[in-house]
Amino acid sequence: MSLAKKAGYHTYWFSTQGKNGMYDAGVTTIAKQATITKWIDANKVLDGDILAQLKTVPKGQTNFIVIHLMGSHAEYERRTSDAFKKAHPLAEDKTAAEYDQSILYTDTVLQEIYTYARQNLDLQAMVYFSDHGEDLQYKHTTGPFKYDMVRIPFWIYLSTAYQKTYPQYVSELRANRMDIFTNDLIFDMVSGLLQAPNNYYSPVYDIGRKQYSLTLQNAKTIRGSRWIKDDPLLNHSQY
């Protein structure tokens, strides 16, 4: 947030997650660095209601916006509406169906955010990632640990205008698109995406740079306690 401010952006943080809980304090400290912040109660609304907050952002200015969604946290059935469940039935056991529906709902919300921002806010870049994965039995813990808990979605959209303005960055990012990535490197990636060098940035941790150095052989997770190469679902031949 402070980096985006220094780079000249109007900064926003919109969230459907908690603000004052034991696990929220660190994130809230970062969020409060934004010029405009808004938390809405996920126990009363759904993630899709965050779109109303996005629509409060003035048009015609340069914005840096973080949208912190509740996503697929348990209890999964609370993350979607009855109408959405009815419109998107899934023929699986109850828990798996509810989890899959929550992911599908998140995809729908992301599509709505993308469409509105592209049509109204001159969207130049959009990044999505999760903070963790999920095991349907144990959720996300360090014991017992399952690699499902650390597999995350991560993607970047770049507008045609952005790609024309920064062709070298885009080329290097594409070259690394199949590389291992862990979300503790988001700061370096966003620094590169904003073209905003700073004293805390290192290109070896920026997946958008040719110097990016995270590989299957040196990547770890869970505070450095687990090797990513031990994930049984990885196709090691591509790395």
N, C-alpha and C positions, 0 to 999 in steps of 0.2 A: 504493500500500500504506500509506504513512504517513497519507494522508488518510483512508482507511477505518478505520485504527486509531483516529485522533483522533475519528472519528465514532462510535466505540463498537463496531465490528465485530470479531469473531474472524476473523483473516486466514489464508488458506491459498494455497499455490502448488503445483500438481501439474503435472509436465511429463514428456513423453516425448522432448523435444528435448535437445540437448547442454547441458552445464553449464560446461565448461572450455575449449571451443574458441575460436578467434580471433573467430568471429562471435557467440559466446555471452556474452562477458564483460559487456556492457552490460545485457543482459536478466537475467543472473544476479545482478548488483548490485541490481536492482529486486526480483527474486524473494526474495532473502535478507532483505528488509525484512518479509516475512510471518512470522507467529509460527510457523507450521508449513509446512515445505517438504519436497517429496519428488520426486526425479527417478528415473525408471525407464528402463532401457536400451532404446531403440527398436530396437536390433539384435537384441534377444532377445525382445521382446514387440511387440504391436500397440497402437494407440491405444485400442482397446476395453478393454485391461487397466487403464486409468486409472480405470475405474469402481470397482475394488476400493479405490482410494485415497479416492474420494469417499465410499464407505460407511464410512470411518473417522471422518468428521466427526460430532461429537455432534449429536443431534437436540435441538430445543428451545432453541437459542441463535441469535443473530443473526450470520450468516456473510457474509464477502466472500471468494469463491473464484475464483481464476484457474486455468484448465486450459489448459495450453500443449501443443497437439497437434503431432505430426510432420506430420500431414495428407498432402499430395500431393507431398512432396519426392521428387526422384529418389534412388534408383531406384524407380520407381512400383510395380513388381511386388512389392517388399518390403513395401509398406504394407497388403497384404491377405493373407488366408490362402488356401490352395489350395481349402478348402471354400467360402469366399466367392466366389472366382473361378468355381468350378463352378456355384454357385447363381445367379450373376448374369453369365452369358456376354454379351459384347457383340460384335456382328458388325462389327468395324472392323479397321484395321491394328493390329498388335501394340502399338505404343507408345501410340496413342490409346486403345485398349481398356484398357490397364493404367492409364492416367491417369484415364479415366472411372470405372473400378472403384474407384480410390482415393478419388475424390470421393464416389461412392455409399457407400463404406464410412464416410467421415467423416460423411455424413448419418445413417447408422445409429447411429454413436457419439453424435452430438449428440441424436438421439431418445432414446437410452438415458439419457443424462445428464439431459435434460429430464424424462423420466418418473420417474426415481428422485428427483430433487430436488423435483419437484412433490408426489410422494406421501410423501416422508419429511423434507424439509428446509424446508417452507413456502416454496417458491420464489416470490419476488416479482418478480424481473427476471432475464433471461438475455440476454446480448449475445454475438453471434458475429461475428468478422471475421477476414480473413486479413491477413498482413503483406505479401504480394505475390501477384501472379498468376504465370502460367507460359506460356512459348512452348515448344512441344514440341521445337523444334530447338535453340534457344539457352538454354532454361531461363529464368533471370532475371538479367539483366546490365544494365549501362549502355551496352555497346557490343558487338555491335549491339543497339539498343533496339527493342522491339516493344511496342505498347500492350497486347497480351495480358498483358505482365508486370506491369502495374499495375491491371488490372481485378480487383476483389476482391468477394467476397460480404460483405454486412454486414446484419445484421438484429437487431432488438430484440424480445424478448417481455416483456410486462408483465402481471402477474396482474390479475384483476378487482379485488382489494383495493387494489393499487397505483393502478390507474386511478381508483378512487373517492376515494383519499386525496389524489392530486395531479392533479385534472382539468385544471387550466390547463397544466401541463407536458405532459400527454398530448395535449391539443388542439394545442399549438404544435408538438410533435414530429410529429404526423400532418400538420400543415400543411406541414412541410418534407420529407415523406417522399420526394419526387421530386427533391430538391435534390442538387447535387454534394456528395460527401463524400470526404475523404481521411483515412487512418487516423492521421496525425499529430495529429488533433484528438480522438483517443479520450479523452485526459485531461479535456478540457473537457466532453465528452459524459457521461463517467462522473461527473464532479463534479456536473453537473446532475441526473443520474439518482439520485445518492445524496442530493440536496438538501443538499449540503455545500459552501457557498461558501468560497473561500480566496483568498489573495493572488495565486495563479498562474492563477486562473480568469477567463475572459472570455466573456460571453454571445455575442459575435460569432463565436466559434468553437464554440459549443455548438449542434448541430443540433436540440436540443430547445427552443430559445428563438426567439422572434420576431425577436430582434436578429441572428440568424445571417446572416452576410454573404458566405459563400463562394458564388460564382456561376460559371457557365461562362466568363464573361469575365475573371475574376481568378484562377481556380484553376490551380495548377501542380503538377507532380509531379517525381520524381527530383531532390530537393533544389532545387526551383525552376527547373530547367533545361528543362522541357517543359510546354507548354500542354496542359491536358486537352481544350480545345476542338478540338485538332488530331486527336483520336482519331477515326478514320474510321467507327467503328461507332456513334458518338453520333447520336441523333436530335435535332438542335439545336432543332427546333420546340418540344419540350417544355420547353426552358429559356429 
